[in-house]
Amino acid sequence: QRDKIKEPIDQLAQLTLTAEQEIWLIQKCLDTGRAEQAQKRLVSFQERYPSDDRGELLMAWLKMYQGYPENALELIQKYLSGNPGSATGWRRWW
């Protein structure tokens, strides 16, 4: 099933996306094991939207995926300190 989504993800990656679409695409890249593509898009997202703290949440998820749970924990704690009611933040971590 992961292979079925790779081609559409590649096609979407060629488009100019809104912040919400970009976040969705980064999540799908991570869901399908495309950490390198997710990281590139995430760095670009954080440069274009530096005040959007959802980038921190995605970076925590990426770090966890890459095998750096300590870094992920620091990032998620930082995100949750500013967004304590974030269901997404809590769900992604736990």
N, CA, C and O atoms as CSV, one atom per row, in Angstrom:
chain,resi,resn,atom,element,x,y,z
A,1,GLN,N,N,0.828,-1.189,0.000
A,1,GLN,CA,C,0.000,0.000,0.000
A,1,GLN,C,C,0.876,1.258,0.000
A,1,GLN,O,O,0.504,2.270,-0.593
A,2,ARG,N,N,2.032,1.199,0.659
A,2,ARG,CA,C,2.924,2.354,0.652
A,2,ARG,C,C,3.398,2.680,-0.756
A,2,ARG,O,O,3.540,3.851,-1.107
A,3,ASP,N,N,3.645,1.654,-1.567
A,3,ASP,CA,C,4.114,1.880,-2.929
A,3,ASP,C,C,3.076,2.603,-3.776
A,3,ASP,O,O,3.431,3.363,-4.677
A,4,LYS,N,N,1.808,2.376,-3.498
A,4,LYS,CA,C,0.748,3.005,-4.280
A,4,LYS,C,C,0.717,4.515,-4.103
A,4,LYS,O,O,0.272,5.230,-5.001
A,5,ILE,N,N,1.179,5.010,-2.969
A,5,ILE,CA,C,1.116,6.450,-2.700
A,5,ILE,C,C,2.392,7.181,-3.131
A,5,ILE,O,O,2.399,8.410,-3.197
A,6,LYS,N,N,3.463,6.453,-3.424
A,6,LYS,CA,C,4.732,7.104,-3.758
A,6,LYS,C,C,4.645,7.957,-5.016
A,6,LYS,O,O,5.153,9.078,-5.030
A,7,GLU,N,N,4.017,7.455,-6.066
A,7,GLU,CA,C,3.927,8.232,-7.302
A,7,GLU,C,C,3.123,9.517,-7.111
A,7,GLU,O,O,3.583,10.581,-7.525
A,8,PRO,N,N,1.928,9.455,-6.493
A,8,PRO,CA,C,1.213,10.720,-6.251
A,8,PRO,C,C,1.998,11.701,-5.375
A,8,PRO,O,O,1.911,12.912,-5.576
A,9,ILE,N,N,2.752,11.196,-4.418
A,9,ILE,CA,C,3.565,12.078,-3.568
A,9,ILE,C,C,4.630,12.763,-4.414
A,9,ILE,O,O,4.875,13.959,-4.258
A,10,ASP,N,N,5.254,12.020,-5.297
A,10,ASP,CA,C,6.257,12.622,-6.180
A,10,ASP,C,C,5.637,13.700,-7.060
A,10,ASP,O,O,6.246,14.744,-7.292
A,11,GLN,N,N,4.433,13.448,-7.546
A,11,GLN,CA,C,3.752,14.429,-8.385
A,11,GLN,C,C,3.397,15.684,-7.585
A,11,GLN,O,O,3.574,16.801,-8.071
A,12,LEU,N,N,2.902,15.503,-6.372
A,12,LEU,CA,C,2.572,16.649,-5.522
A,12,LEU,C,C,3.808,17.460,-5.166
A,12,LEU,O,O,3.742,18.683,-5.045
A,13,ALA,N,N,4.918,16.785,-5.001
A,13,ALA,CA,C,6.156,17.463,-4.615
A,13,ALA,C,C,6.607,18.473,-5.662
A,13,ALA,O,O,7.396,19.368,-5.360
A,14,GLN,N,N,6.118,18.338,-6.882
A,14,GLN,CA,C,6.494,19.249,-7.960
A,14,GLN,C,C,5.685,20.546,-7.946
A,14,GLN,O,O,6.043,21.507,-8.627
A,15,LEU,N,N,4.612,20.578,-7.186
A,15,LEU,CA,C,3.705,21.724,-7.177
A,15,LEU,C,C,4.073,22.740,-6.103
A,15,LEU,O,O,4.796,22.426,-5.158
A,16,THR,N,N,3.571,23.956,-6.257
A,16,THR,CA,C,3.657,24.963,-5.212
A,16,THR,C,C,2.466,24.738,-4.289
A,16,THR,O,O,1.316,24.795,-4.723
A,17,LEU,N,N,2.747,24.485,-3.026
A,17,LEU,CA,C,1.709,24.092,-2.084
A,17,LEU,C,C,1.499,25.144,-1.002
A,17,LEU,O,O,2.402,25.925,-0.700
A,18,THR,N,N,0.307,25.159,-0.426
A,18,THR,CA,C,0.051,25.999,0.743
A,18,THR,C,C,0.742,25.369,1.952
A,18,THR,O,O,1.220,24.236,1.874
A,19,ALA,N,N,0.797,26.086,3.050
A,19,ALA,CA,C,1.416,25.556,4.270
A,19,ALA,C,C,0.725,24.267,4.714
A,19,ALA,O,O,1.394,23.304,5.090
A,20,GLU,N,N,-0.596,24.243,4.673
A,20,GLU,CA,C,-1.338,23.062,5.101
A,20,GLU,C,C,-1.073,21.874,4.190
A,20,GLU,O,O,-0.928,20.743,4.655
A,21,GLN,N,N,-1.010,22.135,2.885
A,21,GLN,CA,C,-0.711,21.062,1.939
A,21,GLN,C,C,0.712,20.543,2.122
A,21,GLN,O,O,0.967,19.344,2.009
A,22,GLU,N,N,1.621,21.449,2.404
A,22,GLU,CA,C,3.019,21.070,2.617
A,22,GLU,C,C,3.146,20.176,3.854
A,22,GLU,O,O,3.859,19.172,3.831
A,23,ILE,N,N,2.460,20.543,4.917
A,23,ILE,CA,C,2.482,19.728,6.133
A,23,ILE,C,C,1.926,18.341,5.850
A,23,ILE,O,O,2.499,17.338,6.274
A,24,TRP,N,N,0.816,18.286,5.137
A,24,TRP,CA,C,0.227,16.995,4.776
A,24,TRP,C,C,1.220,16.160,3.972
A,24,TRP,O,O,1.368,14.963,4.215
A,25,LEU,N,N,1.902,16.792,3.014
A,25,LEU,CA,C,2.855,16.079,2.176
A,25,LEU,C,C,4.040,15.566,3.002
A,25,LEU,O,O,4.492,14.439,2.799
A,26,ILE,N,N,4.535,16.369,3.914
A,26,ILE,CA,C,5.636,15.935,4.778
A,26,ILE,C,C,5.200,14.733,5.614
A,26,ILE,O,O,5.949,13.767,5.762
A,27,GLN,N,N,3.995,14.798,6.155
A,27,GLN,CA,C,3.476,13.668,6.923
A,27,GLN,C,C,3.401,12.413,6.060
A,27,GLN,O,O,3.786,11.333,6.508
A,28,LYS,N,N,2.914,12.539,4.842
A,28,LYS,CA,C,2.800,11.380,3.956
A,28,LYS,C,C,4.178,10.838,3.583
A,28,LYS,O,O,4.354,9.626,3.463
A,29,CYS,N,N,5.147,11.722,3.402
A,29,CYS,CA,C,6.510,11.261,3.134
A,29,CYS,C,C,7.013,10.412,4.302
A,29,CYS,O,O,7.614,9.358,4.095
A,30,LEU,N,N,6.768,10.867,5.506
A,30,LEU,CA,C,7.189,10.102,6.680
A,30,LEU,C,C,6.401,8.803,6.793
A,30,LEU,O,O,6.969,7.760,7.117
A,31,ASP,N,N,5.107,8.856,6.530
A,31,ASP,CA,C,4.271,7.656,6.594
A,31,ASP,C,C,4.739,6.571,5.625
A,31,ASP,O,O,4.580,5.379,5.892
A,32,THR,N,N,5.313,6.991,4.507
A,32,THR,CA,C,5.716,6.037,3.481
A,32,THR,C,C,7.215,5.761,3.486
A,32,THR,O,O,7.741,5.168,2.544
A,33,GLY,N,N,7.900,6.185,4.534
A,33,GLY,CA,C,9.313,5.874,4.667
A,33,GLY,C,C,10.249,6.723,3.842
A,33,GLY,O,O,11.378,6.312,3.572
A,34,ARG,N,N,9.811,7.885,3.439
A,34,ARG,CA,C,10.634,8.779,2.621
A,34,ARG,C,C,11.200,9.902,3.489
A,34,ARG,O,O,10.900,11.079,3.286
A,35,ALA,N,N,12.021,9.511,4.453
A,35,ALA,CA,C,12.544,10.464,5.433
A,35,ALA,C,C,13.420,11.541,4.791
A,35,ALA,O,O,13.376,12.701,5.201
A,36,GLU,N,N,14.202,11.171,3.803
A,36,GLU,CA,C,15.083,12.160,3.164
A,36,GLU,C,C,14.265,13.248,2.464
A,36,GLU,O,O,14.567,14.435,2.585
A,37,GLN,N,N,13.243,12.838,1.742
A,37,GLN,CA,C,12.368,13.818,1.071
A,37,GLN,C,C,11.622,14.652,2.112
A,37,GLN,O,O,11.464,15.861,1.944
A,38,ALA,N,N,11.163,14.006,3.187
A,38,ALA,CA,C,10.465,14.726,4.255
A,38,ALA,C,C,11.377,15.772,4.876
A,38,ALA,O,O,10.952,16.898,5.130
A,39,GLN,N,N,12.623,15.406,5.119
A,39,GLN,CA,C,13.559,16.341,5.745
A,39,GLN,C,C,13.806,17.554,4.852
A,39,GLN,O,O,13.817,18.685,5.339
A,40,LYS,N,N,14.003,17.334,3.558
A,40,LYS,CA,C,14.227,18.451,2.628
A,40,LYS,C,C,13.022,19.394,2.607
A,40,LYS,O,O,13.171,20.615,2.664
A,41,ARG,N,N,11.842,18.813,2.527
A,41,ARG,CA,C,10.630,19.625,2.492
A,41,ARG,C,C,10.417,20.340,3.825
A,41,ARG,O,O,9.948,21.477,3.857
A,42,LEU,N,N,10.760,19.676,4.909
A,42,LEU,CA,C,10.588,20.275,6.232
A,42,LEU,C,C,11.529,21.462,6.428
A,42,LEU,O,O,11.120,22.496,6.956
A,43,VAL,N,N,12.758,21.322,6.015
A,43,VAL,CA,C,13.708,22.440,6.109
A,43,VAL,C,C,13.190,23.621,5.288
A,43,VAL,O,O,13.224,24.763,5.746
A,44,SER,N,N,12.720,23.346,4.093
A,44,SER,CA,C,12.154,24.396,3.241
A,44,SER,C,C,10.927,25.030,3.901
A,44,SER,O,O,10.771,26.251,3.882
A,45,PHE,N,N,10.069,24.208,4.477
A,45,PHE,CA,C,8.872,24.704,5.163
A,45,PHE,C,C,9.261,25.636,6.308
A,45,PHE,O,O,8.679,26.709,6.461
A,46,GLN,N,N,10.236,25.231,7.105
A,46,GLN,CA,C,10.650,26.048,8.249
A,46,GLN,C,C,11.283,27.362,7.809
A,46,GLN,O,O,11.166,28.366,8.511
A,47,GLU,N,N,11.948,27.371,6.662
A,47,GLU,CA,C,12.522,28.615,6.136
A,47,GLU,C,C,11.414,29.564,5.655
A,47,GLU,O,O,11.492,30.776,5.858
A,48,ARG,N,N,10.395,29.000,5.021
A,48,ARG,CA,C,9.309,29.822,4.491
A,48,ARG,C,C,8.312,30.246,5.557
A,48,ARG,O,O,7.698,31.307,5.443
A,49,TYR,N,N,8.144,29.432,6.590
A,49,TYR,CA,C,7.168,29.709,7.652
A,49,TYR,C,C,7.845,29.590,9.026
A,49,TYR,O,O,7.500,28.701,9.804
A,50,PRO,N,N,8.798,30.469,9.330
A,50,PRO,CA,C,9.564,30.326,10.579
A,50,PRO,C,C,8.721,30.456,11.851
A,50,PRO,O,O,9.107,29.931,12.896
A,51,SER,N,N,7.600,31.133,11.782
A,51,SER,CA,C,6.781,31.287,12.989
A,51,SER,C,C,5.737,30.175,13.139
A,51,SER,O,O,4.994,30.157,14.120
A,52,ASP,N,N,5.677,29.262,12.191
A,52,ASP,CA,C,4.712,28.158,12.247
A,52,ASP,C,C,5.338,27.010,13.045
A,52,ASP,O,O,6.221,26.309,12.552
A,53,ASP,N,N,4.874,26.832,14.272
A,53,ASP,CA,C,5.494,25.837,15.146
A,53,ASP,C,C,5.133,24.396,14.802
A,53,ASP,O,O,5.631,23.466,15.437
A,54,ARG,N,N,4.278,24.202,13.810
A,54,ARG,CA,C,4.000,22.839,13.359
A,54,ARG,C,C,5.252,22.206,12.764
A,54,ARG,O,O,5.382,20.982,12.721
A,55,GLY,N,N,6.167,23.048,12.309
A,55,GLY,CA,C,7.451,22.539,11.816
A,55,GLY,C,C,8.227,21.833,12.907
A,55,GLY,O,O,8.890,20.828,12.650
A,56,GLU,N,N,8.151,22.353,14.133
A,56,GLU,CA,C,8.817,21.687,15.267
A,56,GLU,C,C,8.219,20.312,15.521
A,56,GLU,O,O,8.933,19.347,15.796
A,57,LEU,N,N,6.908,20.241,15.427
A,57,LEU,CA,C,6.221,18.975,15.646
A,57,LEU,C,C,6.644,17.949,14.592
A,57,LEU,O,O,6.917,16.794,14.917
A,58,LEU,N,N,6.694,18.372,13.349
A,58,LEU,CA,C,7.131,17.466,12.283
A,58,LEU,C,C,8.594,17.084,12.425
A,58,LEU,O,O,8.975,15.950,12.135
A,59,MET,N,N,9.423,18.035,12.876
A,59,MET,CA,C,10.835,17.725,13.083
A,59,MET,C,C,10.987,16.687,14.195
A,59,MET,O,O,11.843,15.807,14.105
A,60,ALA,N,N,10.167,16.782,15.240
A,60,ALA,CA,C,10.202,15.781,16.310
A,60,ALA,C,C,9.854,14.409,15.749
A,60,ALA,O,O,10.512,13.420,16.074
A,61,TRP,N,N,8.839,14.343,14.922
A,61,TRP,CA,C,8.431,13.091,14.300
A,61,TRP,C,C,9.558,12.540,13.416
A,61,TRP,O,O,9.829,11.340,13.426
A,62,LEU,N,N,10.209,13.421,12.657
A,62,LEU,CA,C,11.321,13.015,11.802
A,62,LEU,C,C,12.469,12.468,12.642
A,62,LEU,O,O,13.037,11.425,12.317
A,63,LYS,N,N,12.813,13.168,13.719
A,63,LYS,CA,C,13.906,12.710,14.588
A,63,LYS,C,C,13.593,11.343,15.191
A,63,LYS,O,O,14.480,10.498,15.308
A,64,MET,N,N,12.362,11.129,15.566
A,64,MET,CA,C,11.959,9.835,16.099
A,64,MET,C,C,12.128,8.763,15.022
A,64,MET,O,O,12.645,7.678,15.292
A,65,TYR,N,N,11.698,9.067,13.826
A,65,TYR,CA,C,11.809,8.141,12.700
A,65,TYR,C,C,13.278,7.816,12.419
A,65,TYR,O,O,13.606,6.684,12.063
A,66,GLN,N,N,14.160,8.803,12.578
A,66,GLN,CA,C,15.584,8.621,12.299
A,66,GLN,C,C,16.325,7.928,13.433
A,66,GLN,O,O,17.506,7.609,13.299
A,67,GLY,N,N,15.642,7.694,14.546
A,67,GLY,CA,C,16.268,6.989,15.664
A,67,GLY,C,C,16.912,7.894,16.697
A,67,GLY,O,O,17.849,7.482,17.381
A,68,TYR,N,N,16.426,9.114,16.820
A,68,TYR,CA,C,16.943,10.065,17.802
A,68,TYR,C,C,15.839,10.449,18.790
A,68,TYR,O,O,15.351,11.579,18.760
A,69,PRO,N,N,15.443,9.525,19.660
A,69,PRO,CA,C,14.313,9.804,20.555
A,69,PRO,C,C,14.577,10.939,21.535
A,69,PRO,O,O,13.641,11.644,21.914
A,70,GLU,N,N,15.818,11.134,21.955
A,70,GLU,CA,C,16.110,12.220,22.895
A,70,GLU,C,C,15.867,13.572,22.233
A,70,GLU,O,O,15.271,14.467,22.830
A,71,ASN,N,N,16.336,13.711,20.988
A,71,ASN,CA,C,16.108,14.960,20.249
A,71,ASN,C,C,14.617,15.168,20.007
A,71,ASN,O,O,14.104,16.280,20.124
A,72,ALA,N,N,13.934,14.079,19.668
A,72,ALA,CA,C,12.493,14.152,19.425
A,72,ALA,C,C,11.767,14.606,20.686
A,72,ALA,O,O,10.857,15.432,20.621
A,73,LEU,N,N,12.166,14.070,21.821
A,73,LEU,CA,C,11.525,14.432,23.085
A,73,LEU,C,C,11.709,15.914,23.390
A,73,LEU,O,O,10.766,16.582,23.814
A,74,GLU,N,N,12.914,16.431,23.176
A,74,GLU,CA,C,13.159,17.858,23.403
A,74,GLU,C,C,12.258,18.720,22.519
A,74,GLU,O,O,11.660,19.690,22.984
A,75,LEU,N,N,12.169,18.358,21.255
A,75,LEU,CA,C,11.353,19.131,20.321
A,75,LEU,C,C,9.863,19.048,20.661
A,75,LEU,O,O,9.152,20.050,20.587
A,76,ILE,N,N,9.401,17.878,21.025
A,76,ILE,CA,C,7.976,17.734,21.333
A,76,ILE,C,C,7.634,18.465,22.627
A,76,ILE,O,O,6.556,19.046,22.748
A,77,GLN,N,N,8.542,18.439,23.586
A,77,GLN,CA,C,8.295,19.180,24.828
A,77,GLN,C,C,8.228,20.679,24.555
A,77,GLN,O,O,7.387,21.383,25.113
A,78,LYS,N,N,9.114,21.156,23.700
A,78,LYS,CA,C,9.093,22.576,23.326
A,78,LYS,C,C,7.777,22.915,22.634
A,78,LYS,O,O,7.151,23.928,22.945
A,79,TYR,N,N,7.358,22.067,21.697
A,79,TYR,CA,C,6.106,22.299,20.988
A,79,TYR,C,C,4.930,22.289,21.952
A,79,TYR,O,O,4.089,23.187,21.906
A,80,LEU,N,N,4.858,21.291,22.821
A,80,LEU,CA,C,3.726,21.160,23.733
A,80,LEU,C,C,3.709,22.250,24.802
A,80,LEU,O,O,2.644,22.583,25.322
A,81,SER,N,N,4.872,22.812,25.139
A,81,SER,CA,C,4.877,23.903,26.120
A,81,SER,C,C,4.154,25.128,25.562
A,81,SER,O,O,3.548,25.888,26.317
A,82,GLY,N,N,4.214,25.319,24.260
A,82,GLY,CA,C,3.506,26.422,23.623
A,82,GLY,C,C,2.115,26.049,23.139
A,82,GLY,O,O,1.306,26.918,22.814
A,83,ASN,N,N,1.845,24.762,23.094
A,83,ASN,CA,C,0.566,24.250,22.588
A,83,ASN,C,C,0.077,23.100,23.471
A,83,ASN,O,O,-0.085,21.980,22.988
A,84,PRO,N,N,-0.160,23.366,24.762
A,84,PRO,CA,C,-0.487,22.268,25.677
A,84,PRO,C,C,-1.779,21.528,25.347
A,84,PRO,O,O,-1.954,20.378,25.751
A,85,GLY,N,N,-2.672,22.166,24.628
A,85,GLY,CA,C,-3.931,21.522,24.283
A,85,GLY,C,C,-3.922,20.863,22.912
A,85,GLY,O,O,-4.974,20.466,22.411
A,86,SER,N,N,-2.759,20.743,22.305
A,86,SER,CA,C,-2.666,20.201,20.953
A,86,SER,C,C,-2.863,18.687,20.946
A,86,SER,O,O,-1.986,17.930,21.363
A,87,ALA,N,N,-4.022,18.266,20.469
A,87,ALA,CA,C,-4.278,16.824,20.365
A,87,ALA,C,C,-3.288,16.172,19.403
A,87,ALA,O,O,-2.849,15.045,19.630
A,88,THR,N,N,-2.939,16.878,18.331
A,88,THR,CA,C,-1.986,16.334,17.366
A,88,THR,C,C,-0.635,16.125,18.018
A,88,THR,O,O,-0.003,15.086,17.825
A,89,GLY,N,N,-0.187,17.104,18.788
A,89,GLY,CA,C,1.101,16.983,19.467
A,89,GLY,C,C,1.135,15.793,20.414
A,89,GLY,O,O,2.097,15.026,20.414
A,90,TRP,N,N,0.121,15.640,21.196
A,90,TRP,CA,C,0.082,14.514,22.138
A,90,TRP,C,C,-0.066,13.197,21.403
A,90,TRP,O,O,0.584,12.215,21.762
A,91,ARG,N,N,-0.896,13.157,20.396
A,91,ARG,CA,C,-1.128,11.908,19.661
A,91,ARG,C,C,0.131,11.474,18.924
A,91,ARG,O,O,0.466,10.290,18.934
A,92,ARG,N,N,0.831,12.396,18.292
A,92,ARG,CA,C,2.035,12.053,17.554
A,92,ARG,C,C,3.117,11.503,18.477
A,92,ARG,O,O,3.872,10.608,18.098
A,93,TRP,N,N,3.182,12.034,19.663
A,93,TRP,CA,C,4.223,11.585,20.567
A,93,TRP,C,C,3.884,10.254,21.207
A,93,TRP,O,O,4.734,9.367,21.277
A,94,TRP,N,N,2.676,10.105,21.666
A,94,TRP,CA,C,2.313,8.887,22.393
A,94,TRP,C,C,1.680,7.931,21.438
A,94,TRP,O,O,1.292,6.831,21.830
